[in-house]
Amino acid sequence: MVSSFTLNNIRLCLAFLLLITLSSVIYAEQKPFTVTDLANRKITFSEQPKRVILGDSRYLHALSILDQDNPIKPIAGMLSKLEWVDYGSYLEYQKRFPEIDNIPIIGRSSADSFSIESAIELKADLAIFSLDGHGPNARHANTIKILEKAGIKVIFVDFRKAPLKNTPISLMLLGKVLGKEAQAKHFIRYYKQQLNKVTTTISKLSPTQKKRVFIHSRVGVLSACCETMSRGMMADFIDTAGGNNIALSVVPGVAGIMNQEYLLAQQPDVYIATAVGSKGMPKESPDDELPYVMLGAGVPEKYAEQSLHQALIRYNLTSLMAFQTQQSYALWHGFYNSPLNVVAVQVVAKWLYPEAFQDLNPDATLQYFFNHFQAIPLTGVYWTKLSKAVHE
């Protein structure tokens, strides 16, 4: 028979052990940690952030990699509505997460439009900004100082300036800060495997074998011909896929204009448009004909191809040899600032060197990304080409 004294001792011991365990858990959760962001800044956190400001609404795709159940939940506010910059994806997120429409918008795409006052009022504890591009960047020291003084930590990521180098680093940073390191590592392993499928083959090409490529960026945004990318962003995809970007030698900086006469004189082997349009996107008037190439969530293949054909006609580019030889293509513009960018590299590599990449399957890569790393299903096509039927 157990005495009451012994039972009391047992209860006291169990209570003591429980207290120690709870204290250890609390201590572990609150243990400070330090990260280094893409601007080479060291930031110390006392705990994982819970309310996040996105410097670009398209970073929702990155948050989805870390949390497919509800990437919307931690977002306290963001610059630019997703429907303004990626209408098709917005519709898919809205179907599953109607609360996306309740997220406060604290600016458009420019740094000047960012409202510091609104950001502080949101009582966020983290802001995720781009190293370069939309929203405040690493050069906006005063903005960073004000936010951090208000208790909002700032980190910089990069899917745009050096996308293929910095995507894995950015995802590891986000995984560490948001307590999702296992998910980040899973993504990075797959990402590197898929990139290696291209780079190991391309490394064997000689410079004389490289196809000459023209990137027609944001088709339909400008009426004049033709905006292009020369460095960073999608230019990196062309270089990594073994292409010779004809803008590199004549366009200073990261982007610029290449006039139609020069383009027709140069006659690139391959023409690649970037598509900023989405099926069903709002128009100023119901009778308006949208001038964009259409790709991305919810866009059917036939609709995408037709939009590419119409764009080439509209810009008077049907005299290009790339059009005549059925080497005219289009990519979803969103790849330029997305951690899914490696899919675009695979697509371009297969367009440029179909024989060398017969076994490469970008469709399967994209499907895997959506199945395992996105909170929305894969709908629509993200690249297209002009079929023989268009030329007949």
VOPAGU-2260 file (C-alpha; in pm, 1 decimal, decimal comma):
REM VOPAGU-2260
SITE   aa  ch    i         X         Y         Z
SITE  MET   A    0       0,0       0,0       0,0
SITE  VAL   A    1     132,1     344,5    -102,8
SITE  SER   A    2     127,1     608,9     171,2
SITE  SER   A    3     -18,1     954,5     117,4
SITE  PHE   A    4     329,4    1094,8     186,5
SITE  THR   A    5     475,8     895,9    -103,3
SITE  LEU   A    6     193,4     999,1    -336,3
SITE  ASN   A    7     247,6    1363,5    -248,8
SITE  ASN   A    8     618,2    1326,7    -323,4
SITE  ILE   A    9     539,1    1170,2    -662,6
SITE  ARG   A   10     297,0    1451,9    -745,3
SITE  LEU   A   11     557,0    1711,8    -648,6
SITE  CYS   A   12     823,5    1543,6    -862,7
SITE  LEU   A   13     590,4    1523,8   -1163,0
SITE  ALA   A   14     490,6    1888,4   -1123,2
SITE  PHE   A   15     857,6    1987,3   -1100,8
SITE  LEU   A   16     944,2    1789,3   -1414,1
SITE  LEU   A   17     651,1    1944,7   -1600,7
SITE  LEU   A   18     762,2    2293,7   -1497,3
SITE  ILE   A   19    1116,2    2225,4   -1619,2
SITE  THR   A   20     984,3    2091,4   -1951,6
SITE  LEU   A   21     755,6    2391,4   -2009,6
SITE  SER   A   22    1034,9    2630,3   -1916,9
SITE  SER   A   23    1267,3    2459,2   -2164,9
SITE  VAL   A   24    1009,1    2485,8   -2444,3
SITE  ILE   A   25     945,6    2852,0   -2373,7
SITE  TYR   A   26    1319,0    2919,3   -2359,3
SITE  ALA   A   27    1374,7    2737,7   -2688,3
SITE  GLU   A   28    1099,7    2933,7   -2859,3
SITE  GLN   A   29    1236,0    3265,5   -2739,5
SITE  LYS   A   30    1604,0    3196,9   -2799,9
SITE  PRO   A   31    1742,9    3481,0   -3015,7
SITE  PHE   A   32    1888,9    3399,9   -3356,4
SITE  THR   A   33    2081,1    3602,6   -3613,8
SITE  VAL   A   34    2060,8    3586,2   -3993,5
SITE  THR   A   35    2246,7    3755,9   -4277,7
SITE  ASP   A   36    2023,4    3885,5   -4555,4
SITE  LEU   A   37    2094,3    3939,4   -4925,5
SITE  ALA   A   38    2217,0    4294,9   -4857,9
SITE  ASN   A   39    2479,0    4139,2   -4626,9
SITE  ARG   A   40    2308,4    4287,1   -4320,5
SITE  LYS   A   41    2301,6    4096,2   -3992,5
SITE  ILE   A   42    1960,9    4096,0   -3823,9
SITE  THR   A   43    1889,4    3947,1   -3481,1
SITE  PHE   A   44    1543,7    3817,4   -3390,1
SITE  SER   A   45    1426,0    3743,3   -3038,7
SITE  GLU   A   46    1154,0    3514,3   -3179,6
SITE  GLN   A   47     995,6    3410,2   -3507,8
SITE  PRO   A   48     796,4    3697,1   -3664,0
SITE  LYS   A   49     420,0    3658,9   -3675,9
SITE  ARG   A   50     302,4    3959,9   -3880,6
SITE  VAL   A   51     477,9    4015,2   -4211,9
SITE  ILE   A   52     480,7    4295,8   -4468,4
SITE  LEU   A   53     559,3    4192,3   -4826,8
SITE  GLY   A   54     747,0    4444,9   -5038,9
SITE  ASP   A   55     601,9    4272,8   -5345,2
SITE  SER   A   56     272,6    4082,5   -5345,6
SITE  ARG   A   57     429,7    3820,9   -5573,9
SITE  TYR   A   58     639,8    3705,5   -5277,5
SITE  LEU   A   59     327,6    3514,3   -5186,4
SITE  HIS   A   60     466,1    3243,8   -5418,8
SITE  ALA   A   61     774,9    3224,0   -5195,4
SITE  LEU   A   62     567,2    3205,5   -4876,3
SITE  SER   A   63     367,9    2922,6   -5036,3
SITE  ILE   A   64     686,3    2718,4   -5068,1
SITE  LEU   A   65     718,8    2732,0   -4690,0
SITE  ASP   A   66     350,3    2686,9   -4606,4
SITE  GLN   A   67     103,2    2532,2   -4848,5
SITE  ASP   A   68    -175,3    2523,8   -4587,4
SITE  ASN   A   69    -215,9    2899,0   -4544,1
SITE  PRO   A   70      57,0    3132,3   -4671,7
SITE  ILE   A   71    -185,6    3425,3   -4634,6
SITE  LYS   A   72    -207,9    3395,5   -4256,7
SITE  PRO   A   73     107,8    3587,2   -4153,5
SITE  ILE   A   74      66,4    3869,3   -4406,9
SITE  ALA   A   75     -14,0    4196,7   -4230,9
SITE  GLY   A   76      13,9    4410,7   -4544,4
SITE  MET   A   77     182,3    4432,0   -4882,9
SITE  LEU   A   78     281,6    4661,0   -5166,9
SITE  SER   A   79      65,7    4625,9   -5476,2
SITE  LYS   A   80    -236,3    4401,9   -5496,8
SITE  LEU   A   81    -159,0    4063,8   -5645,2
SITE  GLU   A   82    -442,5    4119,8   -5891,9
SITE  TRP   A   83    -252,5    4419,1   -6034,2
SITE  VAL   A   84      63,9    4224,1   -6114,2
SITE  ASP   A   85     -46,6    3859,7   -6149,0
SITE  TYR   A   86    -419,9    3849,7   -6209,5
SITE  GLY   A   87    -442,9    3478,5   -6284,8
SITE  SER   A   88    -263,5    3372,7   -5967,8
SITE  TYR   A   89    -471,7    3619,7   -5767,2
SITE  LEU   A   90    -791,5    3446,7   -5881,3
SITE  GLU   A   91    -656,5    3108,0   -5774,4
SITE  TYR   A   92    -551,6    3237,9   -5431,2
SITE  GLN   A   93    -884,0    3413,1   -5391,1
SITE  LYS   A   94   -1071,7    3086,5   -5451,1
SITE  ARG   A   95    -889,6    2913,2   -5168,3
SITE  PHE   A   96    -817,7    3210,9   -4943,7
SITE  PRO   A   97   -1091,3    3477,0   -4979,7
SITE  GLU   A   98    -924,3    3670,8   -4699,8
SITE  ILE   A   99    -658,1    3782,4   -4948,1
SITE  ASP   A  100    -896,4    4068,2   -5033,5
SITE  ASN   A  101    -872,9    4193,7   -4674,6
SITE  ILE   A  102    -493,2    4235,9   -4673,7
SITE  PRO   A  103    -409,5    4609,1   -4639,4
SITE  ILE   A  104    -225,5    4756,8   -4938,3
SITE  ILE   A  105      40,5    5007,0   -4833,6
SITE  GLY   A  106     174,1    5115,9   -5171,6
SITE  ARG   A  107     199,1    5026,9   -5536,8
SITE  SER   A  108     519,7    4901,9   -5698,7
SITE  SER   A  109     754,4    5197,6   -5649,2
SITE  ALA   A  110     953,1    5274,0   -5336,3
SITE  ASP   A  111     807,1    5625,7   -5331,4
SITE  SER   A  112     455,5    5485,3   -5298,1
SITE  PHE   A  113     541,4    5287,4   -4983,9
SITE  SER   A  114     361,0    5431,0   -4681,2
SITE  ILE   A  115     583,7    5407,6   -4373,6
SITE  GLU   A  116     301,9    5535,2   -4152,4
SITE  SER   A  117      64,4    5265,0   -4271,8
SITE  ALA   A  118     330,7    4999,0   -4224,4
SITE  ILE   A  119     387,6    5102,9   -3863,8
SITE  GLU   A  120      12,3    5113,7   -3793,7
SITE  LEU   A  121     -14,5    4747,9   -3899,7
SITE  LYS   A  122     199,2    4647,4   -3598,4
SITE  ALA   A  123     400,8    4408,8   -3813,8
SITE  ASP   A  124     725,7    4263,0   -3684,1
SITE  LEU   A  125     891,5    4183,1   -4020,2
SITE  ALA   A  126     918,1    4343,4   -4364,0
SITE  ILE   A  127    1047,0    4140,0   -4659,3
SITE  PHE   A  128    1188,4    4365,2   -4930,1
SITE  SER   A  129    1369,1    4307,6   -5258,3
SITE  LEU   A  130    1740,6    4368,5   -5294,3
SITE  ASP   A  131    1654,8    4551,7   -5614,5
SITE  GLY   A  132    1328,8    4620,7   -5793,6
SITE  HIS   A  133     981,4    4697,9   -5661,8
SITE  GLY   A  134     932,4    4866,7   -5326,5
SITE  PRO   A  135    1201,4    4991,8   -5087,3
SITE  ASN   A  136    1541,6    4833,9   -5145,5
SITE  ALA   A  137    1875,8    4821,7   -4967,2
SITE  ARG   A  138    1958,3    5178,1   -5074,9
SITE  HIS   A  139    1664,2    5321,6   -4877,5
SITE  ALA   A  140    1854,5    5343,3   -4550,1
SITE  ASN   A  141    1622,2    5599,1   -4390,1
SITE  THR   A  142    1313,1    5383,5   -4450,7
SITE  ILE   A  143    1487,8    5084,0   -4296,5
SITE  LYS   A  144    1595,8    5289,8   -3996,1
SITE  ILE   A  145    1242,3    5419,9   -3928,7
SITE  LEU   A  146    1085,0    5074,5   -3959,8
SITE  GLU   A  147    1338,7    4909,6   -3732,1
SITE  LYS   A  148    1300,3    5186,3   -3473,4
SITE  ALA   A  149     927,6    5104,4   -3476,0
SITE  GLY   A  150    1003,2    4737,2   -3404,9
SITE  ILE   A  151     974,3    4608,5   -3762,9
SITE  LYS   A  152    1274,4    4400,1   -3863,6
SITE  VAL   A  153    1372,4    4428,4   -4231,2
SITE  ILE   A  154    1528,0    4157,8   -4447,0
SITE  PHE   A  155    1619,1    4168,4   -4815,7
SITE  VAL   A  156    1573,3    3877,4   -5055,3
SITE  ASP   A  157    1651,1    3848,3   -5425,8
SITE  PHE   A  158    1473,5    3659,0   -5701,3
SITE  ARG   A  159    1548,9    3923,4   -5962,9
SITE  LYS   A  160    1898,5    4075,8   -5968,4
SITE  ALA   A  161    2091,8    3746,6   -5965,6
SITE  PRO   A  162    1793,2    3509,0   -5958,9
SITE  LEU   A  163    1954,8    3169,4   -6008,3
SITE  LYS   A  164    2233,0    3235,6   -5759,4
SITE  ASN   A  165    2018,7    3404,3   -5495,5
SITE  THR   A  166    1694,2    3206,1   -5503,3
SITE  PRO   A  167    1828,4    2921,7   -5283,5
SITE  ILE   A  168    1993,8    3172,7   -5046,9
SITE  SER   A  169    1672,3    3376,5   -5022,6
SITE  LEU   A  170    1458,6    3069,2   -4949,5
SITE  MET   A  171    1699,2    2951,3   -4681,1
SITE  LEU   A  172    1685,7    3298,3   -4525,6
SITE  LEU   A  173    1304,9    3300,5   -4526,4
SITE  GLY   A  174    1294,7    2946,8   -4389,0
SITE  LYS   A  175    1519,5    3041,7   -4099,1
SITE  VAL   A  176    1335,6    3363,3   -4014,8
SITE  LEU   A  177     986,9    3212,0   -4039,7
SITE  GLY   A  178    1071,3    2881,9   -3870,4
SITE  LYS   A  179    1029,3    2672,9   -4186,7
SITE  GLU   A  180    1382,7    2548,6   -4249,7
SITE  ALA   A  181    1282,9    2190,1   -4334,9
SITE  GLN   A  182    1046,2    2309,4   -4608,9
SITE  ALA   A  183    1310,0    2549,6   -4744,2
SITE  LYS   A  184    1572,4    2273,4   -4759,9
SITE  HIS   A  185    1332,4    2042,0   -4942,8
SITE  PHE   A  186    1269,3    2308,7   -5205,8
SITE  ILE   A  187    1637,4    2396,9   -5243,6
SITE  ARG   A  188    1738,8    2035,0   -5297,3
SITE  TYR   A  189    1486,7    1994,7   -5577,2
SITE  TYR   A  190    1570,0    2336,4   -5724,5
SITE  LYS   A  191    1940,4    2257,3   -5751,1
SITE  GLN   A  192    1873,8    1914,5   -5900,4
SITE  GLN   A  193    1660,6    2070,5   -6173,3
SITE  LEU   A  194    1910,6    2348,3   -6246,6
SITE  ASN   A  195    2193,3    2094,6   -6274,3
SITE  LYS   A  196    2000,8    1911,0   -6545,4
SITE  VAL   A  197    2060,8    2215,6   -6764,5
SITE  THR   A  198    2402,4    2341,8   -6656,6
SITE  THR   A  199    2584,8    2007,9   -6689,7
SITE  THR   A  200    2482,6    1984,3   -7056,4
SITE  ILE   A  201    2530,0    2352,5   -7140,6
SITE  SER   A  202    2883,5    2349,8   -6997,8
SITE  LYS   A  203    2985,3    2126,5   -7290,7
SITE  LEU   A  204    2870,8    2377,1   -7555,8
SITE  SER   A  205    3127,0    2587,2   -7739,8
SITE  PRO   A  206    3056,2    2962,2   -7783,1
SITE  THR   A  207    3006,8    2914,4   -8158,9
SITE  GLN   A  208    2723,7    2669,8   -8095,9
SITE  LYS   A  209    2516,9    2915,2   -7894,3
SITE  LYS   A  210    2187,1    3034,2   -8042,6
SITE  ARG   A  211    2133,1    3410,2   -8072,9
SITE  VAL   A  212    1828,4    3514,7   -7868,1
SITE  PHE   A  213    1614,6    3826,5   -7838,9
SITE  ILE   A  214    1396,7    3879,4   -7529,8
SITE  HIS   A  215    1096,3    4102,3   -7595,8
SITE  SER   A  216    1007,5    4206,9   -7243,2
SITE  ARG   A  217     658,6    4297,4   -7113,9
SITE  VAL   A  218     500,1    4280,0   -7457,7
SITE  GLY   A  219     212,2    4524,5   -7486,1
SITE  VAL   A  220     314,7    4752,1   -7199,3
SITE  LEU   A  221     495,1    4986,3   -7440,2
SITE  SER   A  222     354,1    5062,1   -7782,3
SITE  ALA   A  223     700,9    5114,3   -7928,6
SITE  CYS   A  224     933,7    4827,9   -8019,6
SITE  CYS   A  225    1097,6    4674,8   -7826,6
SITE  GLU   A  226    1178,7    4658,0   -7455,9
SITE  THR   A  227    1438,3    4396,6   -7366,2
SITE  MET   A  228    1649,8    4259,6   -7079,3
SITE  SER   A  229    2027,5    4248,2   -7101,2
SITE  ARG   A  230    2144,6    4152,5   -6750,4
SITE  GLY   A  231    1986,5    3985,1   -6448,7
SITE  MET   A  232    1621,1    3883,6   -6444,2
SITE  MET   A  233    1531,8    3675,6   -6752,6
SITE  ALA   A  234    1862,5    3758,8   -6918,7
SITE  ASP   A  235    2018,2    3523,5   -6662,9
SITE  PHE   A  236    1784,7    3246,8   -6778,2
SITE  ILE   A  237    1898,1    3288,5   -7140,5
SITE  ASP   A  238    2265,4    3286,5   -7044,0
SITE  THR   A  239    2230,7    2979,9   -6818,6
SITE  ALA   A  240    2032,0    2795,6   -7087,9
SITE  GLY   A  241    2316,7    2851,2   -7332,9
SITE  GLY   A  242    2176,0    3140,4   -7533,2
SITE  ASN   A  243    2361,5    3439,8   -7671,8
SITE  ASN   A  244    2147,6    3739,6   -7573,1
SITE  ILE   A  245    2184,9    3993,2   -7856,0
SITE  ALA   A  246    2097,2    4280,9   -7621,5
SITE  LEU   A  247    2400,7    4223,3   -7401,5
SITE  SER   A  248    2645,9    4407,4   -7625,4
SITE  VAL   A  249    2424,7    4706,9   -7707,2
SITE  VAL   A  250    2197,5    4770,5   -7407,8
SITE  PRO   A  251    2371,4    4910,4   -7098,7
SITE  GLY   A  252    2237,3    4822,6   -6754,7
SITE  VAL   A  253    1973,0    4559,0   -6695,0
SITE  ALA   A  254    1706,6    4663,7   -6947,5
SITE  GLY   A  255    1644,8    4900,2   -7233,6
SITE  ILE   A  256    1498,2    4948,2   -7580,6
SITE  MET   A  257    1612,5    4782,2   -7901,6
SITE  ASN   A  258    1453,8    4942,5   -8206,2
SITE  GLN   A  259    1283,6    4742,9   -8475,3
SITE  GLU   A  260    1534,4    4828,8   -8749,0
SITE  TYR   A  261    1827,5    4701,1   -8544,1
SITE  LEU   A  262    1637,0    4390,0   -8447,2
SITE  LEU   A  263    1546,9    4308,4   -8808,5
SITE  ALA   A  264    1907,4    4369,6   -8913,5
SITE  GLN   A  265    2040,1    4139,9   -8641,4
SITE  GLN   A  266    1788,9    3860,7   -8709,3
SITE  PRO   A  267    1815,0    3653,9   -8389,2
SITE  ASP   A  268    1777,0    3276,9   -8417,9
SITE  VAL   A  269    1513,7    3275,8   -8144,5
SITE  TYR   A  270    1251,4    3529,9   -8032,5
SITE  ILE   A  271    1115,1    3506,1   -7677,1
SITE  ALA   A  272     834,0    3733,2   -7555,9
SITE  THR   A  273     749,1    3776,3   -7189,1
SITE  ALA   A  274     378,8    3763,9   -7109,9
SITE  VAL   A  275     226,9    4006,8   -6859,7
SITE  GLY   A  276    -135,6    3933,7   -6950,5
SITE  SER   A  277    -388,1    3699,0   -6788,2
SITE  LYS   A  278    -716,8    3568,1   -6923,9
SITE  GLY   A  279   -1007,9    3772,7   -6793,8
SITE  MET   A  280    -792,8    4055,9   -6659,1
SITE  PRO   A  281    -980,7    4386,1   -6616,9
SITE  LYS   A  282   -1012,8    4625,9   -6910,0
SITE  GLU   A  283   -1084,3    4997,4   -6910,9
SITE  SER   A  284   -1362,0    4925,6   -7162,3
SITE  PRO   A  285   -1528,7    4593,4   -7253,3
SITE  ASP   A  286   -1444,7    4663,7   -7619,6
SITE  ASP   A  287   -1072,3    4707,9   -7555,4
SITE  GLU   A  288    -837,5    4454,9   -7713,2
SITE  LEU   A  289    -563,6    4383,7   -7462,2
SITE  PRO   A  290    -221,7    4409,6   -7631,6
SITE  TYR   A  291     -45,5    4161,8   -7406,2
SITE  VAL   A  292      74,6    3807,5   -7452,5
SITE  MET   A  293    -134,4    3594,5   -7217,4
SITE  LEU   A  294      21,1    3323,5   -6998,3
SITE  GLY   A  295       0,5    3195,1   -6641,8
SITE  ALA   A  296    -274,1    3069,1   -6414,1
SITE  GLY   A  297    -602,3    3002,7   -6593,2
SITE  VAL   A  298    -473,8    3068,6   -6946,2
SITE  PRO   A  299    -549,9    2790,2   -7201,2
SITE  GLU   A  300    -284,9    2689,5   -7457,0
SITE  LYS   A  301    -477,3    2802,9   -7765,0
SITE  TYR   A  302    -551,8    3142,9   -7610,2
SITE  ALA   A  303    -183,0    3187,0   -7521,6
SITE  GLU   A  304     -63,1    3101,5   -7871,3
SITE  GLN   A  305    -313,4    3334,5   -8033,8
SITE  SER   A  306    -201,9    3622,7   -7812,5
SITE  LEU   A  307     162,6    3564,8   -7910,6
SITE  HIS   A  308      75,9    3559,3   -8280,7
SITE  GLN   A  309    -126,8    3879,9   -8250,6
SITE  ALA   A  310     158,7    4051,8   -8065,7
SITE  LEU   A  311     410,5    3967,3   -8338,5
SITE  ILE   A  312     173,4    4111,0   -8599,1
SITE  ARG   A  313     103,1    4421,9   -8388,7
SITE  TYR   A  314     476,2    4496,7   -8352,2
SITE  ASN   A  315     545,8    4420,9   -8720,7
SITE  LEU   A  316     786,5    4142,0   -8631,9
SITE  THR   A  317     662,2    3874,9   -8872,7
SITE  SER   A  318     964,4    3952,2   -9094,2
SITE  LEU   A  319    1192,4    3803,9   -8830,3
SITE  MET   A  320    1358,3    3481,1   -8937,6
SITE  ALA   A  321    1264,6    3348,9   -8593,3
SITE  PHE   A  322     900,8    3387,4   -8695,6
SITE  GLN   A  323     953,0    3234,5   -9037,5
SITE  THR   A  324    1141,3    2934,7   -8895,7
SITE  GLN   A  325     893,0    2874,1   -8614,4
SITE  GLN   A  326    1136,3    2980,1   -8343,4
SITE  SER   A  327     903,1    3231,1   -8175,3
SITE  TYR   A  328     812,9    3164,3   -7813,5
SITE  ALA   A  329     672,2    3328,3   -7499,4
SITE  LEU   A  330     733,4    3285,2   -7125,9
SITE  TRP   A  331     522,8    3391,0   -6829,4
SITE  HIS   A  332     672,9    3722,0   -6718,3
SITE  GLY   A  333     628,4    3628,9   -6351,9
SITE  PHE   A  334     923,3    3388,3   -6375,3
SITE  TYR   A  335    1158,3    3687,9   -6366,8
SITE  ASN   A  336    1085,7    3754,6   -5998,3
SITE  SER   A  337     984,7    3411,3   -5873,4
SITE  PRO   A  338    1158,6    3121,0   -5697,7
SITE  LEU   A  339    1007,2    2897,3   -5968,2
SITE  ASN   A  340    1251,5    3052,9   -6217,1
SITE  VAL   A  341    1443,6    2729,0   -6275,7
SITE  VAL   A  342    1145,2    2600,8   -6475,1
SITE  ALA   A  343    1194,9    2886,5   -6722,6
SITE  VAL   A  344    1561,3    2791,0   -6759,4
SITE  GLN   A  345    1460,4    2436,4   -6849,7
SITE  VAL   A  346    1201,6    2559,6   -7099,7
SITE  VAL   A  347    1449,5    2790,7   -7274,6
SITE  ALA   A  348    1720,4    2522,6   -7284,1
SITE  LYS   A  349    1479,5    2281,7   -7452,8
SITE  TRP   A  350    1371,7    2548,2   -7705,2
SITE  LEU   A  351    1731,5    2630,8   -7795,9
SITE  TYR   A  352    1874,3    2279,2   -7800,8
SITE  PRO   A  353    1592,1    2025,6   -7837,0
SITE  GLU   A  354    1820,6    1738,1   -7932,8
SITE  ALA   A  355    2050,8    1786,6   -7634,0
SITE  PHE   A  356    1753,4    1805,6   -7395,3
SITE  GLN   A  357    1523,9    1536,4   -7532,3
SITE  ASP   A  358    1481,8    1384,6   -7185,5
SITE  LEU   A  359    1425,8    1714,0   -7005,3
SITE  ASN   A  360    1062,4    1761,3   -6899,4
SITE  PRO   A  361     984,7    2117,4   -6782,8
SITE  ASP   A  362     613,3    2034,7   -6764,7
SITE  ALA   A  363     684,4    1770,0   -6501,9
SITE  THR   A  364     913,2    2009,4   -6313,8
SITE  LEU   A  365     642,2    2275,7   -6300,6
SITE  GLN   A  366     380,5    2021,7   -6193,0
SITE  TYR   A  367     607,7    1899,8   -5912,5
SITE  PHE   A  368     662,7    2256,2   -5792,7
SITE  PHE   A  369     289,2    2319,4   -5772,4
SITE  ASN   A  370     213,1    1982,7   -5614,4
SITE  HIS   A  371     475,5    2016,8   -5341,8
SITE  PHE   A  372     556,5    2387,3   -5306,3
SITE  GLN   A  373     249,1    2595,6   -5388,9
SITE  ALA   A  374     -78,9    2660,5   -5208,7
SITE  ILE   A  375    -276,5    2677,9   -5533,0
SITE  PRO   A  376    -319,3    2418,8   -5809,8
SITE  LEU   A  377    -148,2    2438,4   -6147,2
SITE  THR   A  378    -394,9    2579,8   -6399,5
SITE  GLY   A  379    -315,4    2726,9   -6738,5
SITE  VAL   A  380       7,7    2729,4   -6938,6
SITE  TYR   A  381     322,5    2921,1   -6848,2
SITE  TRP   A  382     493,3    2913,5   -7189,0
SITE  THR   A  383     389,9    2875,9   -7551,0
SITE  LYS   A  384     522,2    2869,0   -7906,8
SITE  LEU   A  385     376,9    2934,2   -8249,9
SITE  SER   A  386     265,7    2608,0   -8406,2
SITE  LYS   A  387     288,1    2517,6   -8775,3
SITE  ALA   A  388     -81,4    2594,7   -8814,3
SITE  VAL   A  389     -15,0    2965,6   -8758,3
SITE  HIS   A  390     218,5    2975,0   -9057,0
SITE  GLU   A  391     -14,2    2791,8   -9294,7
